[in-house]
């Protein structure tokens, strides 16, 4: 069975891609158009410079390289509920100069208007296979972006797997790096259980500062004398020893 639906570069698009590849330059794909093919399913022709019967043209909503097949460019356009009332049988991509660079057909689908009682948001996707995606500038106008759910899901998933998150601070939540240091004064690091244990063990080995010795606080270095310990001074001890010795000799 021959292929019924397909997309190809127009002669203009192929020439621009080849020229950009040779010169190491780029060309911008900026718009997508849809048409009804004049009432029948058209066969894309590389010589085309316009759609057979264009019904709508607008900026592309998403433009990216297929992560699985890097020679495929995926372009998407979201048609809102407020636009419609026509059949879609042909699709075209235009560059920044307004030239038709890719043309394709698709299974015909009717895009209703909201006033017709069956309004819907419709996403039109076009997959273009090229020899080199490096020659195509993949950027979109943020003013026309209406992201599809699939695109949003992919972006969120990629963000969750990345490390591009803000660091935590005293005033805002964020990523915090762990540290086992026990002498750091940083307010941007989080202590590991190892660091907490080291500090706790150190604290448990010390005498509480609220304790006193003979009324002297242990919150700082203190000097103790014999009286503080209920003992004799050296001089008192020497005197008592001398007295006892004399008494023994005279006995």
URNOR-V330421 format. One record per residue. N is the residue number from 1. RES is the residue in one small letter. SS is DSSP state (helix for helix, strand for strand, loop for the rest). PHI is phi in degrees with one decimal (* if undefined). D_FIRST is the distance of its C-alpha to the first C-alpha in whole Angstrom. Layout:
BEGIN
n,res,ss,phi,d_first
N,RES,SS,PHI,D_FIRST
N,RES,SS,PHI,D_FIRST
END
This chain:
BEGIN
n,res,ss,phi,d_first
1,x,loop,*,0
2,x,loop,-73.6,4
3,x,loop,-68.8,7
4,x,loop,-95.4,9
5,x,loop,-117.4,12
6,x,loop,-159.9,14
7,x,strand,-127.4,17
8,x,strand,-147.1,19
9,x,strand,-73.2,22
10,x,loop,-75.5,24
11,x,helix,-59.5,26
12,x,helix,-65.3,29
13,x,helix,-63.5,28
14,x,helix,-63.9,27
15,x,helix,-65.9,30
16,x,helix,-67.3,32
17,x,helix,-65.5,30
18,x,helix,-63.7,31
19,x,helix,-64.5,35
20,x,helix,-66.2,35
21,x,helix,-66.7,34
22,x,helix,-67.5,36
23,x,helix,-84.4,39
24,x,loop,72.5,39
25,x,loop,-103.1,39
26,x,loop,-137.7,37
27,x,strand,-132.1,35
28,x,strand,-98.4,35
29,x,strand,-94.2,32
30,x,strand,-119.8,34
31,x,strand,-131.9,32
32,x,strand,-126.7,29
33,x,strand,-124.9,28
34,x,strand,-124.8,26
35,x,strand,-146.7,26
36,x,loop,-100.3,24
37,x,helix,68.0,23
38,x,helix,77.1,25
39,x,helix,107.8,24
40,x,loop,-134.9,20
41,x,loop,-69.5,17
42,x,loop,-84.8,18
43,x,loop,-105.2,16
44,x,loop,-56.4,18
45,x,loop,-124.9,20
46,x,loop,-62.4,22
47,x,loop,-80.8,25
48,x,loop,-64.1,25
49,x,loop,-118.7,28
50,x,loop,-144.7,28
51,x,loop,-73.6,26
52,x,loop,-64.2,25
53,x,loop,-148.8,28
54,x,strand,-66.4,29
55,x,strand,-111.8,30
56,x,strand,-157.4,31
57,x,strand,-137.1,32
58,x,strand,-155.0,34
59,x,strand,-63.4,35
60,x,loop,-72.3,32
61,x,loop,-85.0,33
62,x,strand,-138.9,32
63,x,strand,-144.5,31
64,x,strand,-151.8,30
65,x,strand,-91.9,29
66,x,loop,-60.5,27
67,x,loop,-65.1,29
68,x,loop,-88.5,26
69,x,loop,-120.1,25
70,x,loop,-73.6,27
71,x,loop,-97.0,25
72,x,strand,-109.7,24
73,x,strand,-104.1,26
74,x,strand,-108.7,25
75,x,strand,-114.9,27
76,x,strand,-132.5,28
77,x,strand,-133.3,30
78,x,strand,-104.5,31
79,x,strand,-98.5,32
80,x,loop,-71.6,35
81,x,loop,-60.6,36
82,x,loop,-74.8,38
83,x,loop,-118.5,35
84,x,loop,156.5,33
85,x,loop,84.4,32
86,x,strand,-148.8,29
87,x,strand,-91.2,25
88,x,strand,-114.8,23
89,x,strand,-130.8,20
90,x,strand,-138.4,21
91,x,strand,-136.7,23
92,x,strand,-138.6,25
93,x,strand,-111.6,27
94,x,strand,-121.0,30
95,x,strand,-93.4,33
96,x,loop,-65.6,37
97,x,loop,-90.9,37
98,x,loop,84.5,35
99,x,loop,-87.9,32
100,x,strand,-75.5,29
101,x,strand,-106.5,27
102,x,strand,-148.4,24
103,x,strand,-136.7,21
104,x,strand,-154.9,18
105,x,strand,-120.3,17
106,x,strand,-154.2,17
107,x,strand,-59.8,16
108,x,strand,-63.0,19
109,x,strand,-143.5,22
110,x,strand,-96.1,26
111,x,strand,-101.6,29
112,x,loop,-77.0,32
113,x,loop,-89.5,35
114,x,helix,-60.1,38
115,x,helix,-67.2,40
116,x,helix,-80.9,37
117,x,loop,91.9,38
118,x,loop,-144.6,35
119,x,loop,-66.6,35
120,x,loop,-155.5,33
121,x,loop,-83.3,33
122,x,strand,-123.7,29
123,x,strand,-103.0,28
124,x,strand,-107.4,25
125,x,strand,-115.6,24
126,x,strand,-129.0,22
127,x,strand,-109.3,21
128,x,strand,-114.4,21
129,x,strand,-94.7,21
130,x,loop,-128.4,24
131,x,loop,-75.5,26
132,x,loop,-150.1,29
133,x,helix,-80.9,30
134,x,helix,-65.1,33
135,x,helix,-84.2,33
136,x,strand,-107.7,32
137,x,strand,-78.5,35
138,x,loop,-97.1,34
139,x,loop,-143.8,37
140,x,loop,-131.3,37
141,x,loop,-79.7,40
142,x,helix,-62.1,41
143,x,helix,-74.4,43
144,x,helix,-112.5,39
145,x,loop,-74.4,38
146,x,loop,-132.1,37
147,x,loop,-73.3,36
148,x,loop,-77.0,33
149,x,helix,-63.0,34
150,x,helix,-61.5,31
151,x,helix,-64.4,33
152,x,helix,-62.8,36
153,x,helix,-60.2,36
154,x,helix,-65.3,35
155,x,helix,-65.6,38
156,x,helix,-64.4,40
157,x,helix,-62.1,39
158,x,helix,-65.9,39
159,x,helix,-65.3,42
160,x,helix,-63.7,44
161,x,helix,-84.1,43
162,x,loop,-87.1,44
163,x,loop,-112.2,48
164,x,loop,-87.7,48
165,x,loop,-122.3,51
166,x,loop,-68.4,54
167,x,strand,-75.8,57
168,x,loop,-72.9,59
169,x,loop,-132.2,63
170,x,loop,-67.8,66
171,x,loop,-111.3,65
172,x,loop,-143.5,61
173,x,loop,-73.9,59
174,x,loop,168.3,56
175,x,strand,-68.7,56
176,x,loop,-129.2,59
177,x,strand,-84.4,59
178,x,strand,-84.7,61
179,x,strand,-146.4,65
180,x,loop,-101.5,67
181,x,loop,-67.8,70
182,x,loop,-114.3,73
183,x,loop,-119.2,75
184,x,loop,-78.3,72
185,x,loop,-110.6,73
186,x,loop,-67.0,70
187,x,loop,-109.2,68
188,x,loop,-115.5,65
189,x,strand,-110.7,64
190,x,strand,-110.6,64
191,x,strand,-75.6,66
192,x,loop,-83.3,65
193,x,helix,-55.3,67
194,x,helix,-62.4,68
195,x,helix,-67.2,70
196,x,helix,-62.9,71
197,x,helix,-64.3,73
198,x,helix,-61.6,74
199,x,helix,-67.1,76
200,x,helix,-65.5,77
201,x,helix,-62.7,78
202,x,helix,-64.5,80
203,x,helix,-67.8,82
204,x,helix,-68.2,83
205,x,loop,-87.1,85
206,x,loop,-107.0,87
207,x,loop,-78.9,90
208,x,loop,-55.6,89
209,x,loop,-66.4,91
210,x,loop,-77.1,92
211,x,loop,-73.8,95
212,x,strand,-133.6,98
213,x,strand,-122.8,101
214,x,loop,52.5,104
215,x,loop,86.4,103
216,x,strand,-99.1,101
217,x,strand,-69.1,97
218,x,loop,-95.0,95
219,x,loop,-72.7,93
220,x,loop,-149.6,94
221,x,loop,-63.5,96
222,x,loop,-128.8,99
223,x,loop,-106.5,103
224,x,loop,-107.7,105
225,x,loop,-114.4,108
226,x,helix,-59.5,110
227,x,helix,-64.6,111
228,x,helix,-63.8,108
229,x,helix,-100.1,107
230,x,loop,72.4,111
231,x,loop,-118.2,112
232,x,loop,-82.5,115
233,x,loop,-74.1,115
234,x,helix,-62.1,116
235,x,helix,-64.2,119
236,x,helix,-64.9,120
237,x,helix,-64.8,119
238,x,helix,-61.3,121
239,x,helix,-64.4,124
240,x,helix,-66.8,124
241,x,helix,-65.8,124
242,x,helix,-65.2,127
243,x,helix,-63.9,129
244,x,helix,-65.9,128
245,x,helix,-66.2,129
246,x,helix,-63.4,132
247,x,helix,-62.6,133
248,x,helix,-68.7,132
249,x,helix,-71.0,134
250,x,loop,-88.6,137
251,x,loop,-73.6,137
END
